[in-house]
Amino acid sequence: MTIEDGGSRDLAADRSLLDRTSTAERVADVLRTRIAEGYFLPGARLSEPDIGTALGVSRNTLREAFRLLTHERLLSHELNRGVFVRELTEADVIDLYRVRKLIECSAVRRITEKPPTFARLARTVADGDVARDNGRWQDLGTANIRFHAELAEISGSERIKELMEGVCAELRLAFHMMADPRRFYEPYLKRNHQILDRVEAGDGAGAEALLEEYLDDAEQQLVGAFRERAARAAAEAERTKQ
C-alpha cells in the first residue's frame, strides 16, 4: 500500500476486524488507527465507494463513522466536495502538546517500580529499532506514537487510553508536516530508550523529567515547521498580488 492512494485499497485487509454486527464506532476505530499509522495524508479526500467496498460496510455506516471522526477533529466535511483528512494548524499542535504533557507526564510521575505493562512498552521501542535499521521511517513514526500511547496506559485508565487514541491520530497528521521523517523521528528513538530505562528502574521522577524535555523539543520543532509553511504561503500570496 502507498500513502499516496490514501490507504483505501489495503483497508480490505481490515475487513476481518469487522462482522455483520459492525457499528460505525468500529469502522471509525479502523480508520482512526490507519490515520495514526500514517496511511492517510492531511488534505486527502476519502472516497466513500472505495473505503465502503474495502471494509464491506454500507454507505450509511461509513458516513456515520466519518461523522464521528469529524467530531474528533480528524476529518473535515466540505459542502459539495466530500470528506477530507483534516489539516492541522499551529494552534492544534500547541494544544495537542498541552494535552500530552498533562497525560503522559502524569502517568510516569507516579511510577515507583517497573509497571505491569512494561513488556508492551519495551516492544514499541524494539519495533522502532527494527524500523530504523531497515530505513522504514513511516514505521518508526508509528512505533514512536505507540510508545507514547503505552506511556499513557501506565495510568491504568481506560478513559485515558481512549483519549490518547484520538490524540495519537491527530499527532500523526501533524508529523506529516516534517519534510524529512528520518531527521525528525530518529533522534527521538534514542530518547525513548532513555525514558524506557527510567521506567524500568521505577524512577518516575527521572522519566518525567526526560519526557517533559522531550515533549518541549518536539513541540518547538513542529511549531517551527508550521510557521515556516505559513511564511512561505504568505510570501507566495504576496508574489501573486504583484
Secondary structure as the mmCIF struct_conf table of DSSP 4:
data_model
#
loop_
_struct_conf.conf_type_id
_struct_conf.id
_struct_conf.beg_label_comp_id
_struct_conf.beg_label_asym_id
_struct_conf.beg_label_seq_id
_struct_conf.end_label_comp_id
_struct_conf.end_label_asym_id
_struct_conf.end_label_seq_id
TURN_TY1_P TURN_TY1_P1 ILE A 3 GLY A 7
HELX_RH_3T_P HELX_RH_3T_P1 ARG A 9 LEU A 17
TURN_TY1_P TURN_TY1_P2 ARG A 20 THR A 21
HELX_RH_AL_P HELX_RH_AL_P1 ALA A 24 ALA A 36
TURN_TY1_P TURN_TY1_P3 GLU A 37 GLY A 38
BEND BEND1 PHE A 40 PHE A 40
TURN_TY1_P TURN_TY1_P4 PRO A 42 GLY A 43
HELX_LH_PP_P HELX_LH_PP_P1 ALA A 44 ALA A 44
STRN STRN1 ARG A 45 LEU A 46
HELX_LH_PP_P HELX_LH_PP_P2 SER A 47 SER A 47
HELX_RH_AL_P HELX_RH_AL_P2 GLU A 48 LEU A 55
TURN_TY1_P TURN_TY1_P5 GLY A 56 GLY A 56
HELX_RH_AL_P HELX_RH_AL_P3 ARG A 59 HIS A 71
TURN_TY1_P TURN_TY1_P6 GLU A 72 ARG A 73
BEND BEND2 LEU A 74 LEU A 74
STRN STRN2 LEU A 75 GLU A 78
TURN_TY1_P TURN_TY1_P7 LEU A 79 ARG A 81
STRN STRN3 GLY A 82 VAL A 85
HELX_LH_PP_P HELX_LH_PP_P3 ARG A 86 LEU A 88
HELX_RH_AL_P HELX_RH_AL_P4 GLU A 90 ARG A 100
HELX_RH_PI_P HELX_RH_PI_P1 LYS A 101 CYS A 105
HELX_RH_AL_P HELX_RH_AL_P5 SER A 106 ARG A 109
TURN_TY1_P TURN_TY1_P8 ARG A 110 ARG A 110
BEND BEND3 THR A 112 GLU A 113
TURN_TY1_P TURN_TY1_P9 PRO A 116 THR A 117
HELX_RH_AL_P HELX_RH_AL_P6 PHE A 118 ASP A 133
TURN_TY1_P TURN_TY1_P10 ASN A 134 GLY A 135
HELX_RH_AL_P HELX_RH_AL_P7 TRP A 137 GLU A 153
TURN_TY1_P TURN_TY1_P11 ILE A 154 SER A 155
HELX_RH_AL_P HELX_RH_AL_P8 GLU A 158 PHE A 175
TURN_TY1_P TURN_TY1_P12 HIS A 176 MET A 177
BEND BEND4 ALA A 179 ALA A 179
HELX_RH_AL_P HELX_RH_AL_P9 PRO A 181 GLU A 200
TURN_TY1_P TURN_TY1_P13 ALA A 201 GLY A 202
HELX_RH_AL_P HELX_RH_AL_P10 GLY A 204 LYS A 241
#
